[in-house]
């Protein structure tokens, strides 16, 4: 049985919070699910609330406690936020179960799996691609083909893994052209994208990311603006109603194609954009403006976002 012990607390109320966490982890029926989804980090403290605009001029409260565990080692957590995680996990899984039954568009007719998304549901950064391909459709997991392997490599070059972030798509079923009798990947049409927003919008609302990184131009055109130009506007922040900032990067599949022509195909740009998105998400996690202070955006937002 997993046991959690307090090394010390930073405020008088932390011991009460720690008692809740210890009781949940040692006796709760879902603690294995909890640990499988939540990455404990000594540098990331999740916020108990989000501000409407990005700001950097005030520290988070110090309501933290430290724990040691034979499984996860030494970690820091915001205890108040931790109390909400089991409920969010349950709500996210309930949403995923409903999505697996979806018949809202024709993509449901031939799909093998709904690719709902995966990763840390409390992640400050969410990556969103366009839609699943053949291998994703077969496994029910996002970005598991050659492009996904390159994305994993780029994450590793940033010191990250899939456990640090959350990955999803604008549509959750594979879009195919079956006119030849065999499935050929195609872009989802507008009706399919709109139908899938009944799942994507609530999903993002539950995760509450600080930053969204669109993977590829189609995702950016769906989530940032219709006339998004990936080669000119990648790496630039825009405003979003689903996060405090949103930006886009090159799709790994595009990079794989370009590598056959010259250089690294844009791989270094993918890594730079991932690093920028992650560092910004962490900073937004750590900071918030006092209620009495005017909100001063600290991000240079692009036009049209």
Secondary structure, 3 states (H helix, E strand, C coil): CCCCEEEEECCCCHHHHHHHHHHHHHHCCCHHHHHHHCCCECCCCCCCCCCCCCCCCCECCCCEEEEECCCCCCEEEEHHHHHHHHHHHHHHHHHHHHHCCCCCCHHHHCCCCCCCCEECCCCCEEEEECCCCHHHHHHCCCCCCHHHHHHHHHHHHCCCCHHHCEEEECCCCCCEECCCCCCEECCCCHHHHHHHHHHHHHHHHHHCCCEEEEECHHHHHHHCCCCCCHHHHCCCEECCCCCCEEEEECCHHHHHHHHCCCCCCCHHHHHHHHHHHHHHHHHHHHECCCCCCCCCCCCCECCCC
